[in-house]
């Protein structure tokens, strides 16, 4: 499984989870099979009319996205691509990874 986590900073497993998916400066991508953690800069182009931000993330072959808040349009786009949205109360990458089995399905948007 490959999981993406929006981040505020770039400190490896000690990176802070961003509360707002679309405005996160970085993304952590964790592969549960290889146990490899990669942190990449958020280079999503929100003005690209040909590729939505979700389409742009497809290159990472994601299965799950961990989010705190995300808009309904993004929820719909991720669901169309078969990517699950999960959430929880963990605030740093290490905590999220330690509690992967406890993540819950995100059921509603933050209202934007």
N, C-alpha and C positions, 0 to 999 in steps of 0.2 A: 504494500500500500504506500502511496505517495501522498503526503499531506503538506499543504501550504499554510503558513501562518504569517499574517501581516505584522511587521515590526516597526518600532520607533527608533531602534538603534541597531548597531552591528557589533554584538558582543558574544557571538556564539550562543551557547546554551543559556547564557545569562541575559540575552536580549529581551527587551520588554515588548510585550504584545501591544500592538496599536489598537485603540478602541474603534478606529474608523478605517475600514478596509481600503477604500479608494484613495485615502490620503497617506497611507503608510509609506515611509521612505524606503523600506526594505521588505523583502519577503524571505522567510525561512522555508526551505523545502527539505522535508525529511523523508527518507526511504526506510520503511520499517524492516525490509528484508536485509539491505546492506548496512543499515544503521548509520548511513551517511547523512550528515546535515550540511546543507549548502545555503549560504545567504547571498541573495542577489539584490541589486538595486531595483526599485520599482520604476520601470521605464514604460509603464502603461500610457498610451496615448489616448486620452479620453475624447480628443477631437477627431479621431480617425473614424470616418463615416463608413468605411469598408469593413473594419474589424472592431468589434466591441472589446472592451477590456477582458472579458471572459474568453473571447476567441484568442486574444493575444496570449493568454495564460495557457492555452492548450498545448503549447510546445513543451511544457513541463510534465505532461502526462499525469495529471493529478487525479486522485480518487476522492480526496477529502480536502475541504478548506475549513480551517478553524477561524471563526469570526466572533467578534463581540457585537458589532452593529454593522448592518448592511441594508441597502435599500431593496425594495420589492422587485424592481426590474432586474437587479443583479441576481437575486434569489431565483427568479424565473429562468434567467439565462444559464446559471449553473445547473439547475435541475434539467433543462433541455439537453445539456451536455452529459448528463449522468453523473455529475460531480455532487457528492453529498456535502451539505453544510452542517458543521458541528460547532457547538459552543460549550462553554463552561466558565468557571470562576477563576481560572488560572491566569496569571499575569506575566509570567516569563516562560520562555521556550522550554526550559528544563522541566518546569511543572506540567506543562501541556504534554510533553513526551512521557513523563512518568505516569500520567493519568489518561492515556489514550483510550483505554477500555471504559472510562467513565464519562467520556464526552457524550453530550446529548444532541439530538437533532435540533437544529435551529428551526423554529416553527413560524416565526413572524419577523417582519422587518422592523427597522428602527423608525420607520415612518417617513423616510425621504426617498 
